[in-house]
């Protein structure tokens, strides 16, 4: 075998390139881990402290076992009394706000395949934690006294090929650890509670489906003020904002990208033409305020 000293200069260059790439990967991994720990620092063990999911990037969830301090108001559509009591134990809450109708799906992959991860998906008439109604319940796992069964352990979630909405405790005939996807509406808020009885679980949450999400304050169609017009939408170069009823009030506007970052802002009275030619194509949110009070938020598409 050749020693390192006899390796060609081209090979040395390749080795150095690989080492540089590996260092960048470790740095990226470190940054990703810090983000996860920052999310964990929010203590999302109650619905009111749920992690707001702003995009469909994977989330690596790591936390120490902890109990919630607030008792959630839950309609037990698919939860037994015992399971309701577990919702305050070792549970991480996540919040999704949808800005378009479509399908919601996700996959939870534990770092150890034999981990038993359970979850419950909730709807709310008021889009808050005050009136939660369980619509998907996953509680399947190892049957006590039986050998480990991989069909009820490990990776779980909502999948397009699944048809059931409930899997009960234990590993019953037909259980596969997945439930049917959920149809959601524009403006709707969904809460996801992920439960684990394992010590300090570690798992990756990945998302799918067709419904778009955002952390921005989006009004439902009924709540949008009809006296404001934004056109054309989609647009490539310029949009016009018009108030049908001219009241002479000064309106502040902010154009935010899908991550909530402000890209344009300004003021106008009654109407304004806004040049958007220089911003990248994509989905944006036009937020309008009067005296710092939110008047309306409208989804805007910038065409290529």
LINPEKA-V916878 format. One record per residue. N is the residue number from 0. NEAR is the number of other ideal C-beta (glycine too) atoms within 8 Angstrom. Layout:
[[N NEAR] [N NEAR]]
//
This chain:
[[0 2] [1 5] [2 6] [3 5] [4 4] [5 5] [6 9] [7 5] [8 5] [9 6] [10 8] [11 9] [12 8] [13 8] [14 9] [15 8] [16 8] [17 8] [18 8] [19 8] [20 8] [21 8] [22 8] [23 8] [24 8] [25 8] [26 8] [27 8] [28 8] [29 8] [30 8] [31 9] [32 9] [33 8] [34 8] [35 12] [36 9] [37 8] [38 11] [39 11] [40 6] [41 8] [42 7] [43 12] [44 11] [45 13] [46 12] [47 6] [48 9] [49 12] [50 11] [51 8] [52 11] [53 8] [54 7] [55 5] [56 4] [57 7] [58 11] [59 11] [60 14] [61 8] [62 9] [63 4] [64 6] [65 8] [66 7] [67 12] [68 5] [69 7] [70 5] [71 11] [72 7] [73 11] [74 7] [75 9] [76 8] [77 10] [78 11] [79 6] [80 6] [81 6] [82 11] [83 10] [84 8] [85 10] [86 14] [87 10] [88 10] [89 10] [90 12] [91 10] [92 15] [93 15] [94 12] [95 11] [96 13] [97 17] [98 12] [99 8] [100 8] [101 11] [102 11] [103 14] [104 13] [105 12] [106 12] [107 14] [108 9] [109 12] [110 7] [111 6] [112 8] [113 8] [114 13] [115 11] [116 13] [117 12] [118 13] [119 14] [120 14] [121 14] [122 9] [123 13] [124 6] [125 6] [126 8] [127 7] [128 11] [129 7] [130 9] [131 14] [132 11] [133 14] [134 10] [135 14] [136 14] [137 13] [138 9] [139 13] [140 11] [141 11] [142 9] [143 5] [144 3] [145 7] [146 3] [147 6] [148 10] [149 8] [150 8] [151 15] [152 13] [153 11] [154 9] [155 11] [156 11] [157 13] [158 11] [159 6] [160 5] [161 11] [162 4] [163 8] [164 8] [165 9] [166 12] [167 7] [168 6] [169 10] [170 11] [171 8] [172 3] [173 5] [174 10] [175 7] [176 12] [177 10] [178 13] [179 10] [180 11] [181 12] [182 8] [183 11] [184 7] [185 10] [186 11] [187 10] [188 10] [189 13] [190 15] [191 13] [192 14] [193 15] [194 13] [195 11] [196 7] [197 8] [198 4] [199 8] [200 12] [201 9] [202 14] [203 10] [204 13] [205 9] [206 10] [207 7] [208 10] [209 4] [210 11] [211 8] [212 12] [213 11] [214 8] [215 11] [216 6] [217 12] [218 9] [219 8] [220 7] [221 4] [222 6] [223 11] [224 6] [225 5] [226 6] [227 14] [228 8] [229 11] [230 8] [231 5] [232 9] [233 8] [234 13] [235 7] [236 6] [237 9] [238 13] [239 11] [240 15] [241 10] [242 12] [243 7] [244 5] [245 5] [246 6] [247 5] [248 7] [249 7] [250 14] [251 11] [252 16] [253 10] [254 16] [255 12] [256 11] [257 9] [258 6] [259 9] [260 6] [261 7] [262 8] [263 10] [264 7] [265 8] [266 7] [267 10] [268 8] [269 9] [270 9] [271 9] [272 7] [273 12] [274 7] [275 12] [276 7] [277 4] [278 9] [279 4] [280 5] [281 8] [282 10] [283 14] [284 16] [285 15] [286 13] [287 14] [288 12] [289 10] [290 4] [291 5] [292 6] [293 8] [294 9] [295 10] [296 13] [297 11] [298 11] [299 14] [300 10] [301 13] [302 7] [303 3]]
//
